[in-house]
């Protein structure tokens, strides 16, 4: 097994993915490369909690986790642990997902099918302060985005995005309240505000919006 150089500090990593088999595989790859996996999460809320508790150097986060997606989780992870560098794992190479990640402060984007060969490369890149993108992702588009100052403002608040994801996942307002620790009345208020802000008043339209904004993945 390769050993880390004694003159270099071992990076402490957090893994967040709802598929235990994938986490097992990634853990083995990372440990073989000399990294320390200090925690594992299966949804976005757990990832935030562990990030605050463990303060990992790097978090590897699936963008399509249940309850709270990896992109919105990343925003909150960086609030509780600003020094953590976040690498997204994704099944999608579409620009909208990559740009949503960059807007959230994520600095690495690895296509899941390439994770076995490219994740270590991504970790080394972000440790050096670089932005890493999997082959096949449009670097030119990202460079153009980074050169712009007119970053679009999110229409919905972080809490509203959380509620929207749960609505799209089929949760009712009582279930949403229980998951987020808010009253049913507050959950209903968020639901109403979301529909009014977006001018979308049917679930199918909310699903399309959530997919377009990277809040959930395509079915």
N, C-alpha and C positions, 0 to 999 in steps of 0.2 A: 504494500500500500504506500503511495507517495506520502512523504512527510513534509509539512510546511517548513520553510526555511526558518532557522532559529532567530534570524535577525528581523523577521517580519511578524507582526502581530496577526494571529489567526482571526479571520472575520467570523462574527457571530451572526447566524442567519435564522430568520423566521420563515416558515413555509405556511402558506394559506391556500388551500384548495379543498373542495368538498369531496374529492375522490381519494379515498384512503390508499388505493392501489398506486395512484400516481404519486402521492406523497411518499410512499415507501420507496418507489423507484428513484425519485429525486433525492431523497435522504441518502440513499446508498451512493449515488453519483457524487453528491457534495462531500460526504465523509471520505470517500476514496480520494477526492481532490484535496483533502486536508482542511476542509471547512468544518465549523462546529454548528450543528443545528440545535438551537436552544429552545425552540418551541414550534408547535404546529397548531393550525386553526382550520376549521371546516366551514366557517362562514365569516362574513365581513365584520360582524359585531365582535366575535371572538378574536379576530385579527387585531382590531383596535385595542381591545383589553390587553392582549399579550404584548402588543407593541409598547404600550404605556408601561407595562410591568417589567418587560425584559430589555427594552431599549436596544434592539438588535442593530448591528451595523447595516445589514441589508435584509429586506423583506422581499420574498418572491411570492407574488399574489396573483391568483387566477382572477381574471376580470369578471367571470360569469358565475360567481358564487350565489347561493340562495340567501334570502333574507336581506342581505346588503351586498351589492356587487363590489368587485374589487376596486373599481375606479372611485366610487364614493367613499369606500373604506379608506383608500389611500389618502384622500383629502384629510380625513380625521386622524389617520395614523401620523401624518406629518405635523399635525397640530400638537399631538401628545408626545411625539418623538422627532423633532425637526432634523436631527442629524442622521436619521435612518434614510438610506437610499432604497427606493422601491423599484423592483423589476416586475413588469406585468407578464403573465402567461396568458396567451390567447389562442383560440382556434381560428381567429379571423385576421386577415391581412388588409382589410379595407381601411382606407384613410380615416374614416370617421372614428373608428375605434382608437387608432393611433393618436389622433389629435386630441380626443377626449382624455386619453391617458396623459399626454403632455400638459394639457391644461390643468390636470389634477396634481401635477408635480412629479409624476412618474418619470424616471430617467432611463429605463430600459424596457424594451418590448420584444419578447421572444415568442415566436409561433410554437405552439405546443408540440407539433410534429417534429420540430427541430430541437426541442429542449435537451434531449440526450447529448447532442453534439455542440450546442451553442450556449447553454446556460452558463457554463464555466467561463466561456469567452465574455459573456455579458457581465458577469460579476467582476471580472478583472477590469473591464472597461469602466464600469460605474465607480469602482474603487478609485480610479484615476481621475474622476470628475468628468468623464465623457458621457454622452448620450449614446446608448446602444440600440440598434434596430436590427431585427432579423433580416437576412437576405430575402428579397421579395417585397419588402416594405419600401414605399417611395421616400427616399432620402431627400430628393429635391423638394417635394411638397413640405416635408418637415422643416427643411432649411428656410423655405419661404415663410412658413408659419412663425418660426423663431425670430425672423427678422422684422415681424410686424409688431406694432404696439397696440393695435386695436383688437385685443383679445375679447371675444364675445362674452357678455355677462350672462350667467345662467339665469334663466327666467324663474326657475324654482329654487327655493332654499334647500339646504342639505336635508332638513327634516322632511320637506315635501317630496324630495327625490326618494327618500327612504319609504315614505308612504306610497308613492306611485309604484315603486318596485313591488311592494307587497300586494297592492291592488291587482297589478298585472299577473302576479303569481297566484291569484285567486283567493286571497284572504279577505274576509269581511271586516267591518270596522271594529268589531269586538276582538277578533283575533289580532288585528293590527295594534290595537291598544295594548293587548297583553304582551306582544312581542317587543314593543317600543317603550313599555312602561308609562303609557299615557292613558287618559280616560277615553271611553268610547266616544263621548261628546267631542273631545279634542281631535280624535282620529277622524270623525265625521266632518269636523270643521276643516281639517287639512284636505280631505277629499274634495270638499266643495271648492276650496280656494284653488286647488290644482286645476279643476275643470274650468273655473272662471278665468284663471290666468292664461291657460292654454286655449281657451274657447273650444274645448273638446268635451262633449257631454255623453260619449258612449265608450264602453270598454274597448271595443275594437280600435277606436281612434287613439286611446291611451296606449294600447299595445304598440301600435305603429310608431307613435312618438317615442316611447321608451326604447324601442329597437333602434330607431334613427339616432337617438342621443347616447346610445351605448349603455343605457341603464340595465337592459336585459339583452341577451343574445337572441338571434333569430330562432324560431321554434324548430 
